[in-house]
Amino acid sequence: MRSDEVYNVFLRRNQPLLRCAVRVDHPVPVFINAQTWEFAQTIRVDAVPADFAPRAAR
């Protein structure tokens, strides 16, 4: 895991515990849209919450 990896985190509006992390150097998937998802935060992989799984986000 590289310490310089940065992710944009999106929350599903009707299921706020469901999140999608997208590396900032990758395009946002087409299923992430303003009607069902909202931007939550940008995180660095070296300062992520304990339950964040960087491998799953790759």
C-alpha positions as CSV (number, residue, x, y, z in Angstrom):
1,M,0.0,0.0,0.0
2,R,1.4,3.4,-1.0
3,S,1.1,6.2,1.5
4,D,0.5,8.8,-1.2
5,E,-2.8,7.2,-2.4
6,V,-5.7,9.5,-2.1
7,Y,-9.4,8.6,-2.4
8,N,-12.7,10.4,-2.9
9,V,-15.4,8.8,-0.7
10,F,-19.0,8.8,-1.8
11,L,-22.0,7.9,0.4
12,R,-25.2,6.3,-0.9
13,R,-28.0,8.7,0.0
14,N,-30.6,6.0,1.1
15,Q,-27.9,3.8,2.8
16,P,-25.3,6.2,4.4
17,L,-23.3,3.3,5.7
18,L,-22.7,2.1,2.1
19,R,-19.7,4.0,0.7
20,C,-17.6,3.9,-2.4
21,A,-14.0,5.0,-2.5
22,V,-12.5,6.0,-5.8
23,R,-8.8,6.9,-6.2
24,V,-8.5,10.5,-7.3
25,D,-6.4,9.5,-10.3
26,H,-9.2,7.2,-11.6
27,P,-12.5,8.2,-13.2
28,V,-15.6,8.1,-11.1
29,P,-17.7,5.0,-12.0
30,V,-20.9,5.8,-14.0
31,F,-23.1,4.4,-11.2
32,I,-22.0,7.2,-8.9
33,N,-24.5,9.9,-9.7
34,A,-25.9,12.9,-7.9
35,Q,-29.4,11.3,-7.5
36,T,-28.2,8.3,-5.4
37,W,-24.7,9.3,-4.1
38,E,-23.2,12.2,-2.5
39,F,-19.5,13.2,-2.0
40,A,-18.4,12.8,1.6
41,Q,-14.7,13.5,1.8
42,T,-11.2,13.0,0.4
43,I,-8.9,10.8,2.4
44,R,-5.3,9.8,2.2
45,V,-4.6,6.1,2.7
46,D,-2.1,6.9,5.5
47,A,-4.9,8.6,7.5
48,V,-8.0,6.5,6.8
49,P,-10.6,5.2,9.3
50,A,-9.9,1.8,10.8
51,D,-12.6,0.1,8.8
52,F,-11.4,1.4,5.4
53,A,-10.2,-1.4,3.1
54,P,-7.7,0.0,0.5
55,R,-7.4,-3.3,-1.3
56,A,-11.2,-3.3,-1.9
57,A,-11.1,0.2,-3.2
58,R,-8.4,-0.5,-5.8
